[in-house]
Amino acid sequence: MDKQRLAAALAALTLLPLAAACGSEDAGSESVGSGASASVTGAYWAVDDVTVDGKKSAAPGNAHLQIADGGKVKGNLGCNNFGAEAAFADSHVTFDKVQATEMACEGVPANFEQTLARTLADGDLTTEVEGDTLTLTTADGDRVALSKEEAATLKGTKWTITSPDADGKAHLTFDEKTGQVSGSLGCNKVKAAATVRDGRITLGTASTTRMMCDTSLMKTEKTLLGLFDSTVKYGLDHRTLTLTSENGESVNATAAE
């Protein structure tokens, strides 16, 4: 990813300039086009790594793709979301009309998103499904390795706050038995009553410890404390949780491994 793209703050949808190439069949692969598509479509496939020219690159935690029964594809390249159309034939799948957002990405390995996008769009990809793993291979032998990942539930999951940034130190867990939420605001521990109903969570008064932290963490804590003594909307997208306060401010979190 070049410096101009890293500096870009726009999120407009744009067509990635990706090349397409023809692939060759792999007799050992499970046939996606003749019934095995059920083991590929409808699942959330987390990208584990991408191997190009023999060099393997580990994927950021958010990289994934999902293929609907009709062939519509949505996913994430590590930071930017993307969409495409998947066509199945024999042991091959082809991703066409690949489009992705262009956002500034911090913490994503240089060039990873472009590498993943170009590999997915490299013509016919042979597919091999083994248990909960999926391997997509180009005609040149480049590979995308993926693992099936189950969705997280609101209750019982440790939700690590990603925005506002607390350096991974802030987290919340909703307990169904006690009807409470507990965790950390980044520095101080927190606990409160939590009632979940109809897509909303009513949070009671926060009970916290009283430690002092550096300025950035205290700013994050102030934002998170704004969720309490109110009713917030929540949205679940596989392993991502969004909490939206009454004034429209959002807090994002991901399920901890």
N, C-alpha and C positions, 0 to 999 in steps of 0.2 A: 504494500500500500504506500503510495507516494506521499510526500509531505503536504501537497495541496489537498489531497483527500483527507488526510488526518486533520487539517486545519478547517475543513468544511464543516459547517454547523447545520447545513440544510438537510431535510429529510424527504426531498421530492423523489418520486419514483422515477427511476431511469433505467434504460436498457443497458445491461452489461455487454461489452463488446467481446462475446465469447465465440470461439471457433467450434465447429462441429466436424466430426470425422466418423467414418464408418468403422464398425468393429467386426470381430470374428466370433463365431460361436464357440462356446466352451461346453463340450459334451458332459462334463462332470458337474455342471451347475444345475441347481434345481430350476425347473422351468416356471418362470413367473407368468408367462402368457397362457399356460394351459392348466390353470386351476390353482397354482401355488401363489397367485397374487393375493389370495386371502391371508397368507402368512406375511405379506409385505404391506399391503394397504391397511389403513385404519390404525396402524401402530405408530408410536412415537419412537423414532430412531435417533439416538444420540450419536453424534460423530465422535469416534474415538481418536482416529488419526487419518492422515492422508499421506500416501507414499507416491512420490513423483521422481522419476529417474533414479530410483533406488534410495532416495532420501526420505525418511519418515518424519513427519511433523505432527506433534500432538495437538489435538484440537482444544480450543477454549471450551469451558464448561457449558456454554449456552448453544454451541453449534448442534443443529439437529435438522431433521426433515420429517414431514408427515405426508403420506400420499392417500388421498381419499379414493373411494371406490370408483369414482368417475374419472380419476386421473389427475385431479387438481392437486398441486403440490404447494405446501407452504413450509417455511423453515427459517433458520437463522444461520448465517455464515460465521458466527462468532461474536458479531456485534450487530451487523445489518440484517434486517429481515429480507427474505426473498420469496418469490413465487415462480411457478413454472407449470408446465403440463407434461405429464408422464404418459408414454405410449409403450405398451408391453407387446412383445412378440417373441415366441419361443423362450429362450433363456436370456433374452435381452430386455433392457429398458432404456428408453431415450427420453431425455429431458429437453423439451423445447420451450421457446418463448420465456427464457429465464430473465426475470427482472428483479432488481434489488434496490433497496434504499441506499443513500449515501450519507452516512452520519460520521461524525468524528468518533474514533474508536481508541480508547485508552486500554492498555493491558492486553491487547490482542497481538500475537506475534506478527512481525512485519511480513506482509505479502500472504499471510495465511488465507484470508478471505478470497483473494483473487485466485489462489491455487485451488482451493476447494471449489469455487464457482466454475472455473475452467475445466476441472476434472469432471464435474457432474455434467457439463455441457459438451463433453468430448464424444459426441455421437453415440453409437450403440454401446451400452455397458453390459457386460455379462454379469449375471447375478448369481450369488451362492448364499443360500440360507442354511444355517446350521444352528438349530436350537434358537437361542435369542440373539444370534449374531447375523449380520448381513454384510456381504462384501460386494462392492461394485468395482469392476475391473475394466479399464479401457483396452482398446486394441493394442496399445503400446505397453501394456502391463502395469500402468499406474493404477493405484487402488485407493478406495475410500472404505475404511472399516467402520462399521456402525454396530451399536448394541441396542436392543429393545429396552425401553425404560418405562416403568409403570408410573401412572399419575399419582401425585401426592394428595392426601386428604387434608382438609383444613385443620381438623382436630387431631392431635397426637403427633403432628409434624413439627420439627424445629425449623422455624422460618428465619433465615438469616437476612437481615435488612441490607439491601444493596443501594437503595436511594431513599433518604439522604445517606451519603457515604459515612460509614462508621468504621472503616477498615476491617470489616467482618466481625466486629466485636458486639454489635447489636443484634439481638434475636428475640423472638417471641414464640411461645408454645401455648396453644389453646387446649385445655384439658376438659374432656367431655364429662368425666365423673365429678369433678369439683365445680364445674361451671366457671372456671377462672382462666385468665391468661397470665403467664409469668415469663420472665426472661431477663434480658439486660437491655438498657438503653444506650449501651456503648461504654458506660463506666459504672453507673449505678444499676442495681437490681430493681426489678419492678414486679408488682403483682396487683391484679384488680379483678373484679367480677366481669364476666363476659357472657352475654346472652346472644346466641346466634339464631336468627329467624329471617326468612324471606330475603336472603341476599344481603342482610345487614347484621352488624354486630354492635350491640349496645355495651359500651365499656364503662365501668364504674370509676370511682375515684382511685387514682393510682397511689399505691403504697410503695415508697422507694427508700433505698438507703441514701445517705447524705455525704457521699465522697465528692471531692473536687477533682476535676480532670482538666486536661488542656482545653484551650478555647474551642477548637474545632469539634471536639466530642461534646462539649457542653452545648454548643449550638445545635448539634444533631439531637441531643437529648431534649432540648426545648421543643424541637419540631415534633418528636415522637410523643412527648407528653401532651401535645395538642390534640392527640387522638382520643384521650381519655375524657371522662365526664361528658360523653356525647355518643351519638350513633353514627357509625361509619358504614359506607357501602364496601363490600368486598367482591373481588373477582378472582376466580381461579382459572389458570391456563396451564394445565398439566402440572408443572412443578414451579410455577410462578404465582405469587399472590400479590394483589394490589389492594391497598386500603385507601379509600378516598374519604376525606373528612367533609364535614358539612359546608366548609368554605371552598371546597374543590381542590384542596391540596392532596397530592397522592404520595403514598409510601409504598415502595416496592420491595419484595422479598423473594428469595428462592429457597426451595427445600434443601436442607443440609443433607449431605451424603451420609 
